[in-house]
Amino acid sequence: MIKINVKQIDENAVDGLAEIFLKDDDLCNKLSIHLPSLGGEGIRVYHDGRLQESHLEEHHLKPIFTDEIQINITGWFYIHYELHIELKEEYTHIYITYKGK
């Protein structure tokens, strides 16, 4: 099971910054992804914890596994963005879209 926390982690951090805690990685323990910059593509997290994101796949030879994702949301977030967390049969799709004016 993947734990997804959506909360104000840091008021000085960028809205929509996802901190992905890596499983079984000795070099680093988390990876940060700015979800608004990915648009509707976002990220996919398969139910076994495997993370799929096109930019990561270009730079990593092995799959990335996680069991926890934290998404930073401040009080200003919903003025500019919409967060989408869609549970599918095989994966969870997480993405942020810009509302625009």
N, C-alpha and C positions, 0 to 999 in steps of 0.2 A: 504494500500500500504506500502511495506517495502522499506526503503531507504538504499541503499548499497553504501558506499563511499569507493573508493580504492584510497589511497593517502599516501604520507609520513606524517604520524601523528607525529612520533618521530624518529629522526635518531638514537637514542640510543636504541630504542625498537627492538625486534626481528622481522625479516622479516616474514610476513604472520600471524602476531598476529591479531586476530579478536577481537575487542571490541564490545560486544553485549549489547546494552542499553535495560534494562529490563523495561517492562511496569507494573505499579501497584505493585511494590515491595517496601515495606517500609524499608527492611533491607539493601539492597544495590541497586545501580543504574546501575551497569554494571558487565558483566561477560567477562573474557578473555579466548580465546581458541587459542592454537597454531595450526593453520590449517595444516602446513606441517607434523606434527606428526601423523595426522589422515589419511594421504595418500588419496587414491581414495574414501574412505568412506566419509570424510568431514562432512558437516552438511547439513541438509535440513531445509528450512524455508517455511512453508506453507503460503498461501496467506492471512490467517487470523492472521499471526504473530507468530504462534506456532513454536517453535524451536525443531527440532528432532536431537539428537546426542546420540549415544549409551552409552557413559560414563556418560553423564548427566542423562539419564534415570535410570541408576543404583542407583543414589544417591538422586534423587528428586521424591517425591510422586505426585506433581502436575505439570502440563505442564508449560513451560516457554514461555512467550510471549514477542515479541520485535517489535519495529517499525523502528529501525535503527541499522545497522551493519557498523562498520568502520574497514577496513583491512589495516594494515600498510605495505607499499611497499616502500623500499628505492631504490636508484639507482642501487644497486647490485642485487636486487631481480631476474630480468630476466636472469641473468647469470646462476643461480642455479635452479630456479623454473619456473613452469608454473601455472598460475592462471586460473581456470575454473569456470565460472558462467553459469550454464545451466538452462534456464527457461523451466519448464515442465508445463503441464496442471494444476496440483494440487499444485506444490511446486517449489521452486528454489533450485537447488543443487549447493553448493559452496565447492570447494575442490582445493587443491594445490598438484601438483606432482613434484617430484625431477627429474631434467633432467639427472643428473649423467654424468659421463665421462668414 
